[in-house]
Amino acid sequence: MRVESATQSTGSTTPEQSLSGANDFMTLLVAQLQAQDPMSPMDPSEFMSQLAQLQSVSELQTISGLLSGRSDGAVADAVALIGRTVQWLDPETGELLEGAVDRVSITDGDCLVVVGDAEFSLEDVRSVSN
């Protein structure tokens, strides 16, 4: 199941655009620091909050780039399996195994489903249940 953002633009964000957004934010932050009243400086917790927001936006842009870079929807399909019980064919032994999906891993552009210590391809999944 795919979920589209209501605010998603029609084009994908390039790394250069993401970096530009981060640079714009830092430029505004530096300007804010330079223009502040020395007798009433910015609250340090507010400053840390803004830096945390920058980090969050940066990470979300990275995740969005990973998800939109996969035209076949494999990542979204694999993420939908988290918490569900799957049966998969172990490619090494040919044995049919079963377990609840813990997480999804993206390694070298390949989307892997993780159950316990086992990592396997989405193509190895034979059945899914709640």
LINNORFEN-V703364 format. One record per residue. PSI is psi as a letter, one per 20 degrees, with the letter a starting at -180 (* if undefined). Layout:
PSI
PSI
This chain:
p
q
p
q
q
h
j
p
r
h
r
q
p
q
h
h
h
g
h
g
g
h
g
g
g
h
g
g
g
g
h
g
h
h
i
q
p
h
i
m
r
q
p
h
h
g
g
h
g
h
h
h
g
g
g
g
g
g
g
h
h
g
g
g
h
g
g
i
i
o
h
i
j
g
g
h
g
g
h
i
i
p
i
q
p
q
p
q
o
o
h
g
i
j
q
o
r
q
r
p
p
g
r
p
p
o
p
k
i
p
p
q
p
p
o
c
i
p
p
r
q
h
h
i
p
h
q
p
r
*
